[in-house]
Amino acid sequence: MFLEETPWEVVEAICKGAEFEFSGDEIYHMAFPVVASSIPNLKGWGLPPFMADFETAVMVTMLDKYVETILVEYLMPFRVLSPPSAGGTKDPMLNMNMRDFVGCVMSMIKRHRRNPTDWNFLPYPLDYRVLGGEAKSLIPVDIMEHFEMRLLHSMGIPPEFYKSSITGFQAAAGPLIGFKMFERTWQHFANQLNKWATWIVNKQGDLMSWETVRAFVKPVSLYEDPEIRGLKLQLSAAGKISDDTAMSTIGVDAAQERKKLLDQEDQIAEEMEERQRRLDNQMANIQAVTIPGPGQQVLMQEEQAAMAAEQQQGGGGGAAPAPGSPVAATQTGGIGGATGVGATIDDLLANADQIAQQLVVSDPLTRRRTLSDLKHQDEALYAQVKARLSELENQAATQGVQLARQGQVPVQ
């Protein structure tokens, strides 16, 4: 893993035991500020915070090594099996063969490891003893915690933070004062992080041909009151304070959000215009299909002239509706009933809906002839049929657009 990410020139310098000189501004040293008297001795290097109590840091390291030794030597117990004493000073080896005893015990242990639930038999009595295993009682937990807390105090870190609890810290120093003191104590670390962020971003910018920028870590206060934040938002909604003041508490740039809202409105307007343009094109296509051609228009004009001549010959009376037309069915009560005296508004609307349902699927010539006859006979019914027919055509156009989007109707 080290060789995969290390430049080969550095590896060669290590192999030859030579020093490697980096070019300027290739290494960022996040140095801790030191007193002026130590600057000549350190020659530009920072001084870690724990150096203020270096003896404690050495003590903590020694305790860690001590605990490591205890865990290695005393964590796992050492188990011993032996023949029991026959009593007094009598040697047990006078009554049994120790080679047979050891062989039987080792065979029993092997069987137990293969099958821990098996029954084991041994022709010798045993004496079982456990040596070691007292690591828990040997580890100096209280001493380690004492020196760790002492080291944290010397570095300016409250022990309550280390224990993931701020209850004691709030009780000791107060919520606001204690948090502010902690922030000011570690302000140098935040400044170093800001400088490092600018350095690393500009290093990447040199490789990607970006312009030089200034990067920084977003500051987050350790003491943020949700009630104060909510109060600022309410005052902004009431117009008492600016949006920038209120939204800055929740990390939102008010100017940028206003620009996004304007862009969103422009995008919605463009989408609505595009949709209206598509609907207009669909209506134009439908009208192009429903408007009769030149030959049909000539035929319709001749029929209208013949109808006018018949009306003049009949003394100015209205022309009789064509048999089988919706108007003829209306007069005979075949569709929606009569629309004359005694007819209600519901009857008129129902009759107009049924006539429109038939006309929407009729050919243009029949539709024009029927509407012309209906206009001469019943103006109210004619107006309702025209309105209903327009609604049906709009619905058909919308359904056609949806089917075309779903791929069920080929778009020409």
VEXMAR-378340 format. One record per residue (C-alpha): residue number from 1; residue in one letter; x, y, z. Coordinates in pm, 1 decimal. Layout:
N
<NUM a <X Y Z>>
...
This chain:
412
<1 m <0.0 0.0 0.0>>
<2 f <286.0 235.4 73.2>>
<3 l <456.4 165.8 -261.6>>
<4 e <132.7 217.8 -457.5>>
<5 e <94.1 578.2 -337.6>>
<6 t <460.3 682.2 -301.2>>
<7 p <647.6 850.6 -591.7>>
<8 w <927.6 631.8 -720.5>>
<9 e <1186.3 904.8 -662.1>>
<10 v <1112.7 888.9 -289.8>>
<11 v <1150.2 509.1 -292.4>>
<12 e <1488.5 538.3 -466.4>>
<13 a <1605.4 793.9 -209.9>>
<14 i <1507.3 555.4 70.2>>
<15 c <1694.2 267.0 -94.9>>
<16 k <2008.6 477.5 -136.6>>
<17 g <1980.7 633.8 208.6>>
<18 a <1984.0 981.0 53.8>>
<19 e <1779.0 1288.4 143.2>>
<20 f <1497.3 1397.2 -84.9>>
<21 e <1439.7 1767.6 -141.1>>
<22 f <1084.6 1874.3 -217.4>>
<23 s <1006.1 2182.1 -421.6>>
<24 g <863.1 2486.4 -253.8>>
<25 d <506.5 2480.6 -116.2>>
<26 e <468.5 2103.3 -160.9>>
<27 i <435.0 2017.6 207.0>>
<28 y <196.9 2189.4 446.7>>
<29 h <302.6 2185.3 810.4>>
<30 m <10.0 2253.5 1040.9>>
<31 a <221.6 2401.7 1318.7>>
<32 f <100.4 2482.3 1665.5>>
<33 p <201.5 2840.0 1759.3>>
<34 v <486.2 2858.8 2007.4>>
<35 v <634.4 3123.2 2231.6>>
<36 a <882.9 3363.8 2074.8>>
<37 s <1174.9 3228.9 2278.4>>
<38 s <1137.1 2881.0 2123.6>>
<39 i <1120.9 2993.1 1760.4>>
<40 p <1501.0 2993.1 1699.7>>
<41 n <1542.2 2649.2 1858.3>>
<42 l <1253.7 2482.5 1673.2>>
<43 k <1358.8 2625.2 1331.5>>
<44 g <1004.9 2656.6 1195.9>>
<45 w <857.8 2341.6 1344.2>>
<46 g <553.2 2360.9 1564.5>>
<47 l <530.3 2246.8 1923.1>>
<48 p <253.2 1990.9 2000.6>>
<49 p <16.3 2088.4 2282.2>>
<50 f <109.2 1790.1 2498.7>>
<51 m <470.1 1916.7 2522.6>>
<52 a <350.1 2152.4 2796.6>>
<53 d <312.2 1842.0 3016.3>>
<54 f <556.9 1605.2 2849.6>>
<55 e <616.4 1402.7 3167.7>>
<56 t <248.3 1309.7 3178.2>>
<57 a <254.5 1202.2 2812.6>>
<58 v <555.5 978.4 2887.2>>
<59 m <375.5 833.8 3189.1>>
<60 v <65.3 753.2 2982.3>>
<61 t <285.5 580.2 2723.6>>
<62 m <458.2 374.8 2993.6>>
<63 l <123.5 270.3 3139.4>>
<64 d <5.1 159.7 2794.8>>
<65 k <313.8 -59.2 2750.5>>
<66 y <265.6 -196.1 3102.8>>
<67 v <-95.4 -288.6 3026.0>>
<68 e <13.7 -451.2 2701.2>>
<69 t <255.9 -675.6 2891.1>>
<70 i <-13.8 -767.7 3142.8>>
<71 l <-255.6 -862.8 2866.5>>
<72 v <2.2 -1083.1 2697.1>>
<73 e <117.4 -1258.9 3013.5>>
<74 y <-187.6 -1273.0 3239.0>>
<75 l <-502.2 -1241.9 3027.2>>
<76 m <-530.0 -1608.1 2924.8>>
<77 p <-502.6 -1850.5 3219.9>>
<78 f <-254.8 -2141.3 3217.7>>
<79 r <-428.7 -2472.0 3291.9>>
<80 v <-247.0 -2767.0 3452.5>>
<81 l <-364.0 -3130.5 3494.6>>
<82 s <-176.8 -3356.6 3735.9>>
<83 p <-235.6 -3675.4 3932.6>>
<84 p <-355.3 -3600.6 4283.2>>
<85 s <-142.8 -3670.5 4584.0>>
<86 a <-212.4 -3997.0 4764.9>>
<87 g <-182.7 -3824.2 5099.4>>
<88 g <108.2 -3736.7 5319.7>>
<89 t <446.9 -3743.7 5147.0>>
<90 k <371.8 -4040.4 4927.9>>
<91 d <479.7 -3991.1 4567.9>>
<92 p <186.0 -4053.6 4320.8>>
<93 m <429.9 -4184.0 4061.5>>
<94 l <490.6 -4493.1 4273.7>>
<95 n <137.1 -4614.0 4199.4>>
<96 m <95.3 -4523.4 3825.9>>
<97 n <291.0 -4498.5 3503.7>>
<98 m <324.0 -4130.2 3417.3>>
<99 r <366.4 -4206.6 3045.1>>
<100 d <31.9 -4385.9 3040.0>>
<101 f <-124.5 -4104.8 3244.9>>
<102 v <-7.0 -3832.3 3005.2>>
<103 g <-114.4 -4035.7 2699.9>>
<104 c <-463.2 -4091.8 2838.2>>
<105 v <-504.4 -3722.8 2930.2>>
<106 m <-386.4 -3599.0 2588.1>>
<107 s <-616.9 -3845.7 2411.1>>
<108 m <-908.5 -3723.6 2622.0>>
<109 i <-828.8 -3358.2 2537.0>>
<110 k <-814.5 -3438.1 2162.2>>
<111 r <-1153.3 -3611.6 2176.7>>
<112 h <-1298.7 -3316.4 2363.2>>
<113 r <-1173.7 -3070.8 2098.7>>
<114 r <-1329.8 -3277.6 1820.1>>
<115 n <-1660.7 -3316.1 2003.0>>
<116 p <-1710.9 -3095.0 2310.9>>
<117 t <-2039.8 -3276.5 2394.8>>
<118 d <-1885.7 -3622.5 2409.5>>
<119 w <-1846.6 -3825.6 2730.4>>
<120 n <-1487.3 -3877.0 2841.2>>
<121 f <-1349.6 -4151.6 3066.8>>
<122 l <-1013.2 -4159.4 3238.1>>
<123 p <-877.9 -4442.6 3454.4>>
<124 y <-683.1 -4198.7 3672.3>>
<125 p <-791.2 -3932.9 3918.1>>
<126 l <-704.5 -3574.3 3823.1>>
<127 d <-602.1 -3258.1 3997.5>>
<128 y <-695.9 -2943.4 3793.8>>
<129 r <-533.5 -2606.6 3860.1>>
<130 v <-546.4 -2269.2 3683.2>>
<131 l <-239.8 -2045.4 3683.4>>
<132 g <-256.3 -1678.8 3581.6>>
<133 g <-562.7 -1502.6 3436.5>>
<134 e <-554.9 -1219.2 3688.1>>
<135 a <-506.2 -946.5 3423.7>>
<136 k <-821.1 -762.9 3530.4>>
<137 s <-692.9 -719.4 3885.2>>
<138 l <-344.9 -618.8 3770.9>>
<139 i <-438.1 -341.6 3522.7>>
<140 p <-418.1 -3.0 3701.0>>
<141 v <-740.5 146.1 3561.3>>
<142 d <-765.5 428.2 3815.3>>
<143 i <-403.1 534.6 3761.7>>
<144 m <-444.6 536.2 3381.4>>
<145 e <-760.2 748.6 3402.7>>
<146 h <-585.5 991.1 3636.7>>
<147 f <-292.9 1054.2 3403.3>>
<148 e <-518.2 1071.0 3093.8>>
<149 m <-733.5 1337.0 3257.2>>
<150 r <-420.5 1522.5 3362.7>>
<151 l <-292.8 1522.1 3005.5>>
<152 l <-629.3 1643.0 2872.5>>
<153 h <-631.5 1927.9 3123.3>>
<154 s <-284.0 2035.8 3013.2>>
<155 m <-399.8 2047.0 2647.9>>
<156 g <-711.5 2250.9 2729.3>>
<157 i <-964.6 1973.8 2657.0>>
<158 p <-1241.0 1940.2 2915.7>>
<159 p <-1267.4 1582.8 3045.7>>
<160 e <-1647.6 1599.6 3003.9>>
<161 f <-1595.9 1624.1 2628.0>>
<162 y <-1372.9 1319.3 2635.7>>
<163 k <-1643.9 1127.9 2823.3>>
<164 s <-1913.9 1239.9 2573.2>>
<165 s <-2100.4 1423.4 2847.4>>
<166 i <-2140.0 1798.3 2897.4>>
<167 t <-2357.7 1786.0 3207.5>>
<168 g <-2067.0 1825.5 3448.9>>
<169 f <-1908.5 2088.0 3226.5>>
<170 q <-2225.5 2296.8 3223.8>>
<171 a <-2258.4 2270.2 3601.0>>
<172 a <-1895.0 2369.6 3655.6>>
<173 a <-1851.2 2663.4 3417.2>>
<174 g <-2198.5 2742.8 3292.4>>
<175 p <-2323.8 2661.2 2941.4>>
<176 l <-2235.9 2981.5 2758.9>>
<177 i <-1909.0 3078.7 2929.6>>
<178 g <-1766.8 2728.0 2924.6>>
<179 f <-1838.7 2668.6 2558.4>>
<180 k <-1703.4 3006.0 2455.7>>
<181 m <-1383.3 2947.0 2651.5>>
<182 f <-1335.4 2613.8 2478.5>>
<183 e <-1390.0 2772.2 2135.7>>
<184 r <-1137.5 3047.1 2202.2>>
<185 t <-882.2 2798.1 2336.8>>
<186 w <-883.9 2602.4 2009.6>>
<187 q <-927.2 2894.8 1771.2>>
<188 h <-571.3 2842.2 1644.0>>
<189 f <-664.8 2492.4 1529.1>>
<190 a <-959.3 2626.3 1327.4>>
<191 n <-731.3 2887.6 1169.2>>
<192 q <-483.1 2617.8 1070.4>>
<193 l <-762.3 2411.3 917.5>>
<194 n <-870.4 2711.3 709.6>>
<195 k <-515.4 2760.6 582.0>>
<196 w <-484.0 2390.9 504.4>>
<197 a <-817.6 2391.2 314.2>>
<198 t <-700.1 2685.6 101.2>>
<199 w <-367.5 2515.2 34.0>>
<200 i <-511.3 2177.9 -68.6>>
<201 v <-781.4 2333.6 -289.8>>
<202 n <-530.2 2551.5 -473.2>>
<203 k <-297.8 2252.6 -517.6>>
<204 q <-579.5 2067.5 -688.2>>
<205 g <-660.1 2384.5 -883.6>>
<206 d <-307.3 2394.1 -1025.5>>
<207 l <-357.0 2044.4 -1166.5>>
<208 m <-708.9 2120.8 -1297.9>>
<209 s <-629.3 2475.3 -1422.4>>
<210 w <-866.4 2637.1 -1174.8>>
<211 e <-839.3 2993.2 -1054.4>>
<212 t <-697.0 3065.5 -711.7>>
<213 v <-962.9 3064.0 -440.1>>
<214 r <-979.9 3091.3 -63.1>>
<215 a <-1134.0 2793.5 113.0>>
<216 f <-1228.2 2765.3 476.9>>
<217 v <-1402.5 2529.0 713.3>>
<218 k <-1756.7 2633.5 790.0>>
<219 p <-1768.0 2755.5 1151.1>>
<220 v <-2015.5 2580.7 1375.8>>
<221 s <-2078.4 2720.1 1720.8>>
<222 l <-2079.6 2466.5 2001.3>>
<223 y <-2351.1 2662.0 2177.8>>
<224 e <-2650.6 2715.8 1949.4>>
<225 d <-2984.6 2790.8 2109.4>>
<226 p <-3274.8 2648.8 1901.7>>
<227 e <-3514.5 2898.4 2060.2>>
<228 i <-3304.6 3196.9 1949.6>>
<229 r <-3278.1 3051.1 1601.4>>
<230 g <-3655.4 3006.1 1579.0>>
<231 l <-3711.6 3357.3 1710.9>>
<232 k <-3489.2 3503.4 1438.1>>
<233 l <-3686.0 3316.1 1170.8>>
<234 q <-4012.9 3452.8 1311.5>>
<235 l <-3877.3 3807.4 1315.3>>
<236 s <-3766.2 3768.6 954.1>>
<237 a <-4114.3 3648.3 853.7>>
<238 a <-4264.0 3951.4 1029.9>>
<239 g <-4026.2 4187.0 849.8>>
<240 k <-3845.5 4300.1 1163.8>>
<241 i <-3499.1 4173.1 1061.9>>
<242 s <-3340.0 4085.1 729.0>>
<243 d <-3348.9 3740.5 572.2>>
<244 d <-2968.8 3725.4 574.5>>
<245 t <-2958.2 3763.6 953.8>>
<246 a <-3221.5 3495.0 1010.6>>
<247 m <-3107.2 3241.3 753.3>>
<248 s <-2741.8 3268.0 846.5>>
<249 t <-2826.8 3095.0 1175.5>>
<250 i <-2929.1 2780.0 985.1>>
<251 g <-2648.7 2799.8 730.1>>
<252 v <-2856.4 2927.8 434.9>>
<253 d <-2746.3 3207.6 199.6>>
<254 a <-3051.4 3431.2 154.2>>
<255 a <-2920.9 3602.4 -162.5>>
<256 q <-2846.8 3272.1 -327.7>>
<257 e <-3187.4 3132.5 -233.4>>
<258 r <-3363.4 3436.7 -382.0>>
<259 k <-3174.6 3384.6 -706.0>>
<260 k <-3277.1 3017.2 -706.8>>
<261 l <-3643.3 3112.6 -656.6>>
<262 l <-3630.2 3352.3 -953.2>>
<263 d <-3466.8 3085.7 -1167.5>>
<264 q <-3735.6 2840.1 -1060.8>>
<265 e <-4013.9 3079.3 -1161.7>>
<266 d <-3850.9 3136.1 -1501.2>>
<267 q <-3820.1 2762.6 -1554.7>>
<268 i <-4186.3 2704.4 -1464.1>>
<269 a <-4294.7 2982.1 -1704.2>>
<270 e <-4089.9 2828.8 -1986.2>>
<271 e <-4241.8 2487.6 -1922.5>>
<272 m <-4595.2 2632.0 -1924.9>>
<273 e <-4525.6 2814.4 -2252.4>>
<274 e <-4389.6 2496.1 -2405.1>>
<275 r <-4695.8 2301.8 -2294.0>>
<276 q <-4932.8 2565.6 -2434.1>>
<277 r <-4738.5 2559.2 -2760.7>>
<278 r <-4781.8 2183.6 -2787.8>>
<279 l <-5155.7 2210.2 -2717.5>>
<280 d <-5192.0 2479.6 -2984.3>>
<281 n <-5016.6 2256.7 -3234.9>>
<282 q <-5247.2 1968.1 -3147.2>>
<283 m <-5554.2 2188.0 -3191.4>>
<284 a <-5421.7 2313.8 -3521.8>>
<285 n <-5377.5 1954.4 -3639.3>>
<286 i <-5729.8 1863.8 -3530.8>>
<287 q <-5877.1 2165.8 -3706.1>>
<288 a <-5680.9 2082.7 -4019.1>>
<289 v <-5841.5 1739.1 -4018.3>>
<290 t <-6196.3 1857.8 -3940.9>>
<291 i <-6210.1 2152.1 -4185.3>>
<292 p <-6349.8 2026.1 -4516.4>>
<293 g <-6144.6 2041.3 -4833.8>>
<294 p <-6215.3 2264.0 -5137.2>>
<295 g <-6437.9 2000.2 -5303.3>>
<296 q <-6648.3 1953.3 -4991.6>>
<297 q <-6681.3 2329.6 -4947.1>>
<298 v <-6820.7 2363.5 -5302.9>>
<299 l <-7066.1 2079.4 -5235.7>>
<300 m <-7175.3 2243.6 -4911.6>>
<301 q <-7230.5 2577.4 -5085.3>>
<302 e <-7450.1 2408.6 -5350.0>>
<303 e <-7652.8 2234.8 -5078.9>>
<304 q <-7699.1 2560.1 -4889.1>>
<305 a <-7816.4 2732.0 -5209.1>>
<306 a <-8064.6 2449.6 -5271.7>>
<307 m <-8191.1 2474.0 -4913.1>>
<308 a <-8234.9 2851.3 -4950.3>>
<309 a <-8429.4 2801.9 -5272.0>>
<310 e <-8658.3 2549.2 -5103.3>>
<311 q <-8720.2 2792.5 -4817.3>>
<312 q <-8816.5 3067.9 -5064.2>>
<313 q <-9052.5 2833.8 -5245.2>>
<314 g <-9209.2 2722.6 -4914.5>>
<315 g <-9295.8 3076.6 -4805.6>>
<316 g <-8991.3 3144.5 -4583.8>>
<317 g <-9046.0 2852.5 -4346.4>>
<318 g <-8756.7 2665.6 -4200.5>>
<319 a <-8617.7 2370.0 -4391.5>>
<320 a <-8705.5 2029.3 -4261.5>>
<321 p <-8419.9 1848.4 -4094.1>>
<322 a <-8262.7 1559.6 -4276.3>>
<323 p <-8397.5 1217.6 -4177.3>>
<324 g <-8170.9 1035.9 -3932.3>>
<325 s <-7992.6 1356.3 -3822.7>>
<326 p <-7958.4 1439.0 -3451.0>>
<327 v <-8202.4 1726.5 -3487.9>>
<328 a <-8466.1 1499.4 -3638.4>>
<329 a <-8411.9 1255.9 -3354.4>>
<330 t <-8450.0 1540.7 -3109.1>>
<331 q <-8781.9 1651.1 -3257.6>>
<332 t <-8916.3 1298.3 -3240.7>>
<333 g <-8793.5 1251.9 -2889.2>>
<334 g <-8544.1 981.2 -2983.6>>
<335 i <-8240.6 1131.0 -2809.2>>
<336 g <-8311.4 1356.9 -2520.6>>
<337 g <-8678.0 1424.8 -2530.8>>
<338 a <-8851.1 1748.4 -2631.9>>
<339 t <-8690.7 2082.8 -2561.5>>
<340 g <-9000.8 2288.8 -2606.0>>
<341 v <-9267.2 2387.2 -2354.4>>
<342 g <-9235.6 2206.0 -2023.0>>
<343 a <-8870.6 2103.2 -2073.7>>
<344 t <-8634.8 2168.0 -1781.6>>
<345 i <-8271.1 2284.9 -1782.8>>
<346 d <-8154.3 1931.2 -1707.1>>
<347 d <-8345.3 1802.0 -2011.3>>
<348 l <-8186.3 2072.4 -2228.0>>
<349 l <-7832.8 1987.5 -2108.3>>
<350 a <-7887.1 1614.0 -2143.7>>
<351 n <-8026.6 1656.3 -2495.0>>
<352 a <-7736.5 1885.5 -2593.5>>
<353 d <-7482.6 1634.5 -2455.4>>
<354 q <-7628.3 1346.7 -2656.9>>
<355 i <-7638.0 1552.1 -2978.3>>
<356 a <-7276.5 1658.9 -2924.4>>
<357 q <-7172.0 1297.3 -2862.1>>
<358 q <-7312.8 1204.6 -3205.8>>
<359 l <-7175.3 1509.0 -3386.7>>
<360 v <-6818.8 1464.6 -3256.6>>
<361 v <-6788.0 1138.6 -3454.6>>
<362 s <-6983.1 1260.5 -3758.4>>
<363 d <-6826.6 1376.5 -4083.0>>
<364 p <-6781.6 1754.6 -4128.4>>
<365 l <-7063.1 1786.4 -4384.8>>
<366 t <-7320.6 1620.3 -4157.3>>
<367 r <-7202.2 1824.8 -3860.4>>
<368 r <-7239.9 2157.5 -4040.7>>
<369 r <-7579.2 2066.0 -4182.1>>
<370 t <-7707.8 1952.2 -3841.2>>
<371 l <-7581.4 2262.7 -3662.2>>
<372 s <-7737.6 2483.7 -3928.1>>
<373 d <-8075.5 2313.6 -3889.7>>
<374 l <-8047.8 2326.0 -3511.5>>
<375 k <-7971.9 2699.1 -3515.7>>
<376 h <-8292.7 2773.2 -3707.3>>
<377 q <-8506.4 2552.8 -3479.4>>
<378 d <-8376.4 2607.8 -3122.8>>
<379 e <-8122.6 2878.3 -3038.0>>
<380 a <-8078.9 2764.5 -2676.1>>
<381 l <-8018.2 2401.5 -2771.2>>
<382 y <-7779.9 2513.4 -3048.0>>
<383 a <-7568.1 2714.9 -2801.4>>
<384 q <-7547.3 2425.2 -2556.9>>
<385 v <-7451.9 2178.2 -2833.1>>
<386 k <-7175.6 2410.7 -2958.1>>
<387 a <-7032.2 2451.1 -2608.4>>
<388 r <-7046.0 2078.4 -2536.0>>
<389 l <-6895.1 1995.2 -2874.9>>
<390 s <-6602.6 2229.0 -2804.5>>
<391 e <-6540.5 2057.7 -2468.9>>
<392 l <-6542.2 1712.1 -2630.1>>
<393 e <-6292.4 1824.4 -2894.0>>
<394 n <-6058.8 1967.4 -2628.0>>
<395 q <-6079.5 1645.3 -2427.7>>
<396 a <-6002.0 1442.7 -2739.9>>
<397 a <-5701.0 1664.6 -2813.6>>
<398 t <-5567.4 1624.0 -2459.7>>
<399 q <-5614.4 1245.9 -2467.1>>
<400 g <-5437.5 1231.8 -2801.6>>
<401 v <-5138.3 1419.8 -2658.2>>
<402 q <-5119.5 1181.5 -2361.3>>
<403 l <-5142.3 872.5 -2581.7>>
<404 a <-4870.3 1013.0 -2806.5>>
<405 r <-4643.2 1070.5 -2505.6>>
<406 q <-4703.1 711.7 -2391.3>>
<407 g <-4608.4 584.6 -2736.3>>
<408 q <-4953.1 439.2 -2812.7>>
<409 v <-5014.1 678.4 -3101.8>>
<410 p <-4736.4 750.4 -3354.7>>
<411 v <-4647.8 1120.8 -3374.7>>
<412 q <-4613.0 1254.6 -3730.3>>
